[in-house]
Amino acid sequence: MPPIRMLAALSLCLAVLPALADEAQIRKVVEAKLQGARIESVQPAPVKGLFEVHVRTHEGPQIIYTDAEATSIIVGTIYDAKTNRNLTEEQMSKLLAISFDSLPLQDAVKIKRGSGRRVLAMFSDPHCPACQQFEKELIRVDDITIYVFMYPVIHPELADHSRAIWCSPDRAKAWLDLALRGKQPVADARCDTPIDKNLALGAELGVNATPTLFLGDGERLRGGLSSAALQKKLDTVARLTKAN
């Protein structure tokens, strides 16, 4: 939950906030404080009297909060006290979402299990410990098509392993052999590969952690999660997609 000092600051702000935001003033103050940042939007926050400022920095989108005239700037997380929902995180998920169909899936290693009816795109480094751990969860998930964008940023000196995977006759097997079992690929790494394009794409999308996942509806998930949690997410997306 938010620290006590943040709750106190929120209470103080709520007691004195005007009803309407001075958007021009908010933009002016925030841009001056966060040099080099770009303000993309200003809108009412989930807490009455506060305003949510969507900021684009070199590290990607961020959310901060201000009062109506930007006399106070709050950097932190807002929780719903009744449901314990992380409202800031939910909003960030929306800001970070993409169009799944916009991904160049031809540049990814395709792994299909069962019917393959559910889809997942993943930016992953086969030598990333968190990625290796997530593969142990992912192997338990059936009826899924996984598109692996090899993203060797944790150990860039080992990027030729990713290139060798792409040059392998069975890319899916070569990926799993390395990422899941630690078995290095034996194929020659001198064929044409999309690795450099994947690195550029990841930078464009603000992928700064591995693994980074994209569900079929474009929602972004940072880091690995349990197979049960992933199953739940995939089923929710599949259900909503079918309903639409």
CORURTA-V917862 format. One line per field, one symbol per residue. ss: DSSP state (H for helix, E for strand, - for the rest). phi: phi as a letter, one per 30 degrees, with the letter a starting at -180 (. if undefined). burial: I if it has 9 or more other C-alpha atoms within 8 Angstrom, else O. A space follows every 10 residues. Layout:
ss=???
phi=???
burial=???
This chain:
ss=---HHHHHHH HHHHHH---- --HHHHHHHH HHH----EEE EEEE------ EEEEEEE--E EEEEEE---- --EE----E- -----EHHHH HHHHHH---H HH--HHH-EE EEE----EEE EEEE----HH HHHHHHHH-- ---EEEEEEE -----HHHHH HHHHHH---- HHHHHHHHH- ---------- ----HHHHHH HHHHH----- -EEEE----E EE----HHHH HHHHHHHHHH HHH-
phi=.ddedddddd dddddbdddc dcdddddddd dddcejdcdc abaeddcejc bccccccdcj dbbbbbddci dbccclcccd ddcidddddd ddeddddbde ddddddccdc bcbhdidcba cbcbcdcded ddddeddddd cchbccccdd bdcdbddcdd dddddddddb ddddddeddc cicddcddcc ddbceddddd dddddidbbb dccbddcjdc bcidbddddd eddddddddd dddd
burial=OIOOOIIOOO OOIIOOIOOO IOIOIIIOII IOOOOOIOIO OIOIIOOOII IIIIIIIOOO IIIIIIIIII OOIOOOIIII OOOOOIIIOO OIIOOIIIOI OOOOOOOIII IIIOOIOIII IIIIIIIIOI IIIIIIIOOO IIIIIIIIII IIOOIOOOIO IIIIIIIIOO IIOIIIIIII OOOOIOOOIO OOOOIOOIIO OIIOOOIOOI IIIIIIIIII IIIIOOIOOI IOOIIOIIOO OOOO
